[in-house]
Amino acid sequence: MTTSHHTPVRIGILGCANIAKQFTRDVAASTAVKIVAVGSRKLETAQAFAAAQGIGRAHGSYEALLNDAEVDAIYLPLPNSLHAEWAIKAAQRGKHILCEKPLALNRREAQAMFDAAKAHGVMLLEAYPYYFQPQTGDMLALLHSGAIGNVRSMQACFGFTLANPQGNIRLNPELGGGALLDAGSYALSMIRLVMGCAPQRVQADATWAESGVEISLMATLFYADGRRAQLSCAMDAANHRHAIIAGTAGTIETEYLNHTSNQAGGHLWGYLPSELRVRRGTANTVPFEVIHSPTGSGFRFAAEAFAQKVAEQDFAAMDRAAQASLDIAATLEALALSAQQGRAVELSIAD
């Protein structure tokens, strides 16, 4: 785990969703961050969450949490449709923001969020936990060292079976539900990480749930330099999460899991090993080399990386991350439109 010689960044949790419980549990032992408060729309809910998680203060409204002078930053795990509103309000209160994916419902919202963060001198980071896994760093090192030559194409998928579909917010279009924003944002973020830019156009096809959101979607992304990527996401299939990156001189395969463990079973929270392997060659007779990376909670890795950038005031790193998030938001928007209209959609990436 990352260690820090800085004063811990004091984090407030905006909401009491299950993912907030997991985040709080996983970062509890960190010396880089300290969760000091939680806010909910009901004081009793916040108090119960604080008592269960060992958090010192509970607030009966989101506004009260944002007005807490002892909070440096917030972790924002609210439904997708609320990300923009509360990230902007947090920025206006001078709080740094670690925001759950997807950052926003569209590029316009994402841009407004980053504009607010910049105007108020705070940092906003979209939290894809696997981004901060040592395994992802090892994958990027392979790519940057030319281990597989120049990337020509890739596929990324993520899907799962939706538990308790009745009343699940993932099926609610008003809350930003659907396979694309939920699982697809992960696959797309991996594609953006590898490709380094947004595609020129996309073509998507979806299967729709009765509520009107995508239950599954597949798409091809076309890049200006001739590269292509394929994306698939689903909420009606067995859990699967994988990426294959094909270069001119080799191949990389990875599961890009959010949370990892050295043990193949029996982990207290169900974390498992995550595959990363590389073939340094073009023939199928070249064996794959398995890459072993340090393991742990992606929540903790993300929180500690965020805290380090806050402590160092590394706005240049935040600007690079912001560009990736804006590209992801624009591509998600184009994919949704393509699936709805049954046609290819050109991306418009504004400054």
C-alpha positions, 0 to 999 in steps of 0.5 A: 500500500502507498504510504504518505508522510503528509497529514492525512486527507480528511474525507467525508462520505456523501451518502450511505450506499453499499459501495460507501460501506465497502470503501470505508471498510477498505481504506480504514487502515490507511495512514494517507486518508482518514474518514471523519464524517458521513452525510445522508438525507436522514440523520438516523441513517447517517448516525447508523452508518457512522456507528457501524463504520467507526466514523466520528461525525454524522450529518443529516443532510448532504449540505451539512457534510459539505459545510463541515470545516473538518472535511478536506475532501468528499467521496461521492458514491451517489446515483449517477444522475446526482454526480454533477450536482453534488460534485459542483456543490462540493467544489463550491464549498472548497472540497476536493472530490473523489467521484465514483464512475461514471463521472457524469451522464454526458460530456456537458455535465463532466465539463461543468464539474471540472470547470467548477473544480478549477474555479474553486481551486480543488481537485476532482478525480473519477474513481475507477479502482482498477486504475490504481492497482499495481497491475494496471501500472505494470500493464502500462509499463509493458505498453510504454516499453514497446513489449507488444509493439504498436497497439492496433486493436483491443477488446474490453468486456465487463458483465454480470448478472443483476441481482434483485432486478426489481427496484434496482437503481441500475434499471432506473433511467432517471438515475442514470441506469443501464449496462453502458454507464454501469459496466460499460464505463469500466470497459470504455475506461480501459480502452481509453487508457490503452488507446490514449484518446477518444475514438472518431466514431462509434457504432453500437447495438443494444438489447433493452430492458423493460424500463428502457435502459440497455441490459446489454450492449456491444460496440465498435470504436473507430479511431482516426489513425485506423485503430479499432476497439470493441466493447461489450457490457451486460447485466444479464450474463455471468460475471466476466471481465477481460481485455485483450490488447493486440499490438504489432509485436505481441499481445496483452491479456488482463482481467483488470479487476478493481480489487485483488488478492494473492489467494484464489479463494477464501479471501475475507471479502471475496477478492481474487487474483487478477490475470495479467499476461503478455506474449512478446512475439507474433506467433502462437508458439510464443508462450505467454508470460504471467506478470505478478503484481502487488495486490489489494483493495482498489478503493484504498489504492485510489484513495491514497493516490488521490490523497497524494495528489491533493497533498502535492497539489499536482494539478497537472496530473489532475488535468491529464485525468480530467481529459481522459474523463471528458473523452470517456463521457463524450464516448459514452454519450455517443455510444448511447445515441448510436444504440438508440438510433441504430447508426454510427455516431461521430464524436464531437470533442470540444475544448 
